[in-house]
Each structure stands twice: as C-alpha cells, then as structure tokens.
Amino acid sequence: MTQPSTLGELRNSGWTSRSVKEEIRENAIRLIAGGEELFPGVLGYEDTVLPQLENALLAGHDVIFLGERGQAKTRMIRGLVALLDEWMPIVAGSEINDDPYNPVSRHARDLVDELGDDTPVEWVHRDTRFGEKLATPDTSIADLIGEVDPIKVAEGRYLSDELTLHYGLVPRTNRGIFAINELPDLAERIQVGLLNVLEERDVQVRGYKIRLPLDVILVASANPEDYTNRGRIITPLKDRFGSQIRTHYPLEIELEREIAEQEAEIYAGDEVDIVMPGFMSDIVATLSHLARDSAHINQRSGVSVRLTVANYETLVAGALRRALQQGERHVVPRVSDLGALVASTSGKVEIETLEEGRDGEIIEHLIKSAVLTVFKDSVDPIHHRPVLEAFDNGAVVSAGDDIASSDYVKLLADIPALTTILRDLEMSDADLAAPAMVASGVEFVLEGLHLNKRLNKEAVGGSGVYRARA
C-alpha cells in the first residue's frame, strides 16, 4: 500500500501519533502475548535479565545495563530497535524526526504553518531511529546536544536564529532510542547535560532561549569496575534511569557451549568437512568457567564470553591447519590442537600482578584443568581399568599433531577397551567409523587418563608418548 506523502493524506489514513515509549510498550505487549521472543539470539537470560528488561519496557523506563564485558549488553540495546514500528512518518527534511502532528523544530513548524495539509511527509525506517555513542573522555555537549553551525551563520542568519543550530546526536534520535555505551567514561560535566533529557525531556543549546521537547528513550551500559577505574555515574543522572539491570556470565557449561556454537564464525569451504565433538566444545566452555574462578586471573576485569567464542574459532582453525598439512579432508579438533588456545586466551584475560611473567604457564594449567574436568564428567571410571591393563601389558602410544588420523584407528583393534570409553563420549557407530573422530576421542581419553594420574606421558612439543606408570 502506498504510504501517505502529505500531512493531509496522513490524517485521512487514520495514522495516530504515539510516544516512542508507548510504541515500544505496545509492540512488546503484542510479542509477549503471542509467546514470541523479544530478543532472539540472547541466551541464558530467560529467567534472570530478560524478565527485568521486559518489565522496564512495559513500565516505559529508561534503562542502564550494569555488567562486565562480554555479557550481551550492547546486543540487547541494539535489539530494542526491533520493538519500534517498521516505518514512521516525519516532516520532510526534518533533521530531528519531527512528528507531523506535533513538530518541535523551527524548520518543521514553519513548514507546517506555511503549507498546512500540503506539508510533505517522509517515512523513515526503524533502523535509522537508533543512535549510539561510545562514551569517551573527549565527548562534548556539542556532540550529544548540539552547537551553533558557523556555516549557517556565514550564510547571513543571525545568531539568535534557531536555524543556525547544528543538532547533536540526541536530538537527531528524537522519536527513537539513544544508547550510550560505557557511561562512566563520560566526563561528569557532560553527564549533567543529560539530566534534562531524562527528566524534563528537553534539551537546551548554548544561550538560546528555546525549549526543544524530545521524545527519546535513553539506554546506557556500564561496567561496575569503571566506577573506580575510570569514572563514575553522577548520582542525579543515575537516579533518573527508571531501571538498572544487572547482567551476568553464563551460569552453566552447556549454555556457554551453546553460545560459542551460535556465535563462532567457522570456515565452511567445500574442500573440507569440519566437525566439533561435544567433549571438545565442553573443554572450551569449561576453560572460561575455570578462568572466572581462578585466583591467578584478575576477576575485576572479567572473563568475557568472547574468550569462549575466540577459543572455539581458534581450536577449529588449528585443527584445519593440521588437517591441511596432513592432506586430510575431515577436520575434527583434538587435544593436541589445544595449544593454540594460549594465544587466543592471552589477550582476553588479565593475569594478576603477582603472577606477571607466568601468563603462558597459567593458561596451560587452565587448559589441562579443563580437559581433566570434562574427562571426569564424561567417562565412567569403571571403564578405565581395561584400558590401563593394556598399557600394563606393554602398550605404548604416540599421539600428537603429527600423527595421522588413520593411525589412531589401529589402536581400537590393539586396545578394544578404548571403544567402550569412546561410547561414553556419545560416539555413534558412524563416528567410530570416521578416523578423524576416532583420533579426537582417543587423544582425549589418553590425555584424560594422564591428567588423572593413571598414565605417564613424555611430552615433546605438541606430541607425546603415553605408557604405563612405573
């Protein structure tokens, strides 16, 4: 259907004007009543964060998200755009999305006064009704609210003319959503400039005697650590936010794994087939959880879910590189590929000051602890004994990134008890027939038995030789 192009046509169409909070509230009510997700793709918050956020939206509140890095704060903020109407009419040429029924800028008021029902109307998509600013110490009032445009003054207008104003980001997001990330980084004197936006719903620019009533929802994010490290949110500003919502990291390994599988960008070329075994995914997820509990890691800076995603991608990349070097088409990450995680982990965790210089050692210990934890959770101890008996009888096994997958398949014939343990890892008959999958499972079992102090290992680089304990 053709959209109205003039103010008169808009009135005749029956379109009604709503505040942005009413708009979001009504769209949220429709989705909630229909059993639909308001924020698809945000996992782990179904019983904690999302109910609080839905309450805030239904109440028409401005919101501040408080949480450590990598807790989907920005994703949820940007997801709010989907709760706006897809299209919205504005006075044509308006810089601040003027409501045709209630224009607030000088340009729009003059146009409506002059043309009446013939005033041209434009339609803007909801994606353009979202404004975002990363708070930095050099952010100014001019950036957020506005400033005199010297070019417009040079054109012959008087300084007292409202048309000389250059609107900042907040007015340009009128009738929309404006987000400020890392709010404590905003200088306190600049935070004061937002007080009127949140309470009186207007802005003042320089010494102009104008009142520009705005219709905007303000959403902010902050890291609790920022309150002491880099700045703070001034009390009057914090008081004006209707809801403060505390985010958190995934509480369960399974959820951390699910997020990594959803977010990781994996190579999908036709020349290789990539499969990530469940126990290897669990190792990546468990590594992050152990890091969050480690006394060697600075917990004030947090251990982001981005660590899990980056490690997942790095593990697959390491396995792909190994498979390409060995001429294998089927790519399945192994324990011997876990060494690559040292590089992807180092840049995403902050080692405690007393541990400086031991970064690699600490990360390697966390990786081994993750392998042992998953092994204990996955393998029934009753199945250890038959495998250990084979080693007691003289079996010696070499493993590592230089061993072809087909070599591991031969072990199943030499040590049949390994097949039983591999089934503990939920391997199907098809998996047991795939050399790359068998190689991954065997390496995991051998390393798990070693870390469980049931086998000895002579490690050389990325390879190792497993034998019975003396």
Long-range contacts (C-beta under 8 A, 24 or more apart in sequence): 3-87, 3-89, 3-123, 4-89, 4-121, 5-120, 5-121, 6-117, 6-118, 6-119, 6-120, 6-121, 7-100, 7-112, 7-115, 7-116, 7-117, 7-118, 7-119, 7-121, 8-116, 8-117, 8-118, 9-121, 10-89, 10-100, 10-121, 11-117, 15-89, 17-99, 17-100, 17-101, 17-102, 19-215, 20-84, 20-129, 20-175, 20-176, 20-177, 20-215, 20-216, 20-217, 21-60, 21-217, 22-60, 23-83, 23-84, 23-85, 24-57, 24-80, 24-83, 24-84, 24-217, 25-57, 25-58, 25-60, 27-83, 27-84, 27-85, 28-54, 28-57, 28-58, 28-83, 29-58, 31-83, 38-79, 38-82, 38-83, 39-75, 39-76, 39-79, 41-75, 41-262, 42-72, 42-75, 42-76, 42-79, 43-250, 43-255, 43-258, 43-259, 43-262, 44-250, 44-251, 44-252, 44-255, 44-259, 45-72, 45-247, 48-248, 49-76, 49-245, 49-246, 49-247, 49-248, 52-243, 52-245, 53-243, 53-245, 55-243, 56-242, 56-243, 56-245, 57-83, 59-242, 59-243, 60-242, 61-241, 61-242, 61-243, 62-198, 62-217, 62-218, 62-219, 62-240, 62-241, 62-242, 62-243, 63-217, 63-219, 63-220, 63-241, 63-242, 63-243, 63-244, 63-245, 64-183, 64-219, 64-220, 64-221, 64-222, 64-233, 64-238, 64-241, 64-243, 64-244, 64-245, 65-219, 65-220, 65-221, 65-222, 65-245, 65-247, 66-221, 66-222, 66-223, 66-224, 66-244, 66-245, 66-246, 66-247, 67-221, 67-223, 67-224, 67-246, 67-247, 67-248, 68-223, 68-224, 68-225, 68-247, 68-249, 68-301, 68-302, 68-304, 69-223, 69-301, 69-302, 69-304, 69-306, 70-249, 70-302, 70-304, 70-305, 70-306, 70-307, 71-247, 71-248, 71-249, 71-304, 71-305, 72-247, 72-305, 73-181, 73-221, 73-247, 74-179, 74-181, 74-221, 77-132, 77-177, 77-179, 77-181, 77-219, 77-221, 78-130, 78-132, 78-179, 80-130, 80-177, 80-217, 80-219, 81-126, 81-127, 81-129, 81-130, 81-177, 82-126, 84-126, 84-129, 84-176, 84-177, 85-126, 86-125, 86-126, 87-123, 87-124, 87-125, 87-126, 88-123, 88-124, 88-126, 88-129, 88-175, 89-121, 89-122, 89-123, 90-121, 90-122, 90-123, 90-124, 90-175, 91-119, 91-120, 91-121, 91-122, 92-119, 92-120, 92-121, 92-122, 93-120, 93-122, 94-122, 95-167, 95-171, 95-172, 96-167, 96-171, 96-172, 96-174, 96-212, 96-214, 97-124, 97-129, 97-172, 97-173, 97-174, 97-175, 97-176, 98-174, 99-175, 99-215, 104-174, 104-212, 104-213, 104-214, 105-162, 105-212, 106-161, 106-162, 106-163, 107-163, 128-176, 129-173, 129-175, 129-176, 129-177, 130-173, 130-176, 130-177, 130-178, 130-179, 131-169, 131-170, 131-172, 131-173, 131-176, 131-177, 131-178, 131-179, 132-178, 132-179, 132-180, 132-181, 133-169, 133-178, 133-179, 133-180, 133-181, 134-181, 134-182, 135-180, 135-181, 135-182, 135-183, 135-184, 135-185, 135-186, 136-185, 136-186, 137-185, 137-186, 137-187, 139-186, 139-187, 139-190, 140-190, 141-168, 141-190, 141-193, 142-166, 142-168, 143-168, 143-169, 144-168, 144-169, 144-170, 144-190, 144-193, 144-194, 145-170, 145-171, 145-193, 145-203, 145-204, 145-205, 146-171, 146-203, 146-205, 147-205, 147-206, 148-205, 148-206, 160-208, 162-208, 162-210, 165-205, 165-208, 168-203, 170-194, 170-197, 170-203, 170-214, 170-216, 171-203, 171-212, 171-214, 173-216, 174-214, 174-215, 174-216, 175-215, 175-216, 176-216, 176-217, 177-216, 177-217, 177-219, 178-216, 178-217, 178-218, 178-219, 179-218, 179-219, 179-220, 179-221, 180-218, 180-219, 180-220, 180-221, 181-220, 181-221, 182-221, 182-222, 182-223, 182-226, 183-220, 183-221, 183-222, 183-233, 184-222, 184-223, 184-226, 184-227, 184-230, 184-231, 184-232, 184-233, 185-226, 185-230, 185-231, 186-231, 187-231, 188-231, 188-232, 188-234, 191-233, 191-234, 191-237, 192-234, 192-236, 192-237, 194-218, 194-237, 195-236, 195-237, 195-240, 198-237, 198-240, 198-241, 199-240, 223-302, 225-300, 225-301, 225-302, 249-292, 249-302, 249-303, 249-305, 250-305, 253-282, 253-285, 253-286, 253-289, 254-285, 256-285, 256-288, 256-289, 256-305, 256-308, 257-281, 257-282, 257-284, 257-285, 257-308, 259-305, 259-308, 259-309, 260-284, 260-285, 260-305, 260-308, 260-309, 260-311, 260-312, 261-312, 263-305, 263-309, 264-309, 264-312, 264-313, 264-316, 265-313, 266-313, 266-316, 267-316, 267-317, 267-320, 271-329, 272-320, 272-323, 272-324, 272-329, 272-330, 272-331, 273-329, 273-330, 273-331, 274-316, 274-319, 274-320, 274-331, 274-332, 275-330, 275-331, 275-332, 275-436, 275-437, 276-312, 276-315, 276-316, 276-332, 276-333, 277-332, 277-333, 277-425, 277-437, 277-440, 277-441, 277-444, 278-425, 278-426, 279-374, 279-378, 279-425, 279-441, 279-444, 280-315, 280-333, 280-334, 280-440, 280-444, 281-312, 282-374, 282-377, 282-378, 283-338, 283-367, 283-370, 283-371, 283-374, 284-308, 284-311, 284-312, 284-315, 284-341, 284-370, 286-370, 286-373, 286-374, 287-311, 287-341, 287-345, 287-366, 287-367, 287-370, 290-366, 290-369, 290-370, 290-373, 291-345, 291-349, 291-366, 294-362, 294-366, 295-352, 296-351, 296-352, 296-355, 296-358, 296-362, 297-349, 297-350, 297-351, 297-352, 297-362, 298-349, 298-350, 298-351, 298-352, 301-350, 303-348, 303-349, 304-348, 306-348, 307-344, 307-345, 307-348, 307-349, 310-344, 310-345, 310-348, 311-341, 311-344, 311-345, 313-344, 314-340, 314-341, 314-343, 314-344, 315-340, 315-341, 322-401, 323-436, 326-404, 326-405, 328-404, 328-405, 328-436, 330-405, 330-434, 330-435, 330-436, 330-437, 331-436, 332-405, 332-434, 332-436, 332-437, 332-439, 332-440, 333-440, 334-401, 334-439, 334-440, 334-443, 334-444, 335-371, 335-399, 335-440, 335-443, 335-444, 335-446, 335-447, 336-399, 336-400, 336-401, 336-443, 336-462, 336-463, 337-401, 338-367, 338-371, 339-462, 341-367, 342-367, 368-451, 371-444, 371-447, 371-448, 371-451, 372-448, 372-451, 372-452, 374-448, 375-444, 375-445, 375-447, 375-448, 375-449, 375-451, 375-452, 376-448, 376-452, 378-424, 378-425, 379-421, 379-424, 379-425, 379-445, 379-448, 380-424, 383-417, 383-420, 383-421, 383-424, 384-421, 384-449, 384-452, 384-454, 386-417, 386-420, 387-415, 387-417, 387-418, 387-421, 387-445, 387-449, 388-449, 388-454, 388-455, 388-468, 389-417, 390-414, 390-415, 390-417, 391-455, 391-466, 391-467, 391-468, 392-468, 394-468, 395-467, 395-468, 396-465, 396-466, 396-467, 397-446, 397-465, 397-466, 397-467, 398-463, 398-464, 398-465, 398-466, 399-442, 399-443, 399-446, 399-447, 399-463, 399-464, 399-465, 399-466, 400-461, 400-462, 400-463, 400-464, 401-462, 401-463, 402-462, 402-463, 403-439, 403-463, 405-435, 405-436, 405-438, 405-439, 406-435, 407-439, 408-435, 408-438, 408-439, 408-442, 408-443, 409-435, 409-438, 409-439, 411-442, 412-438, 412-442, 418-442, 418-445, 421-445
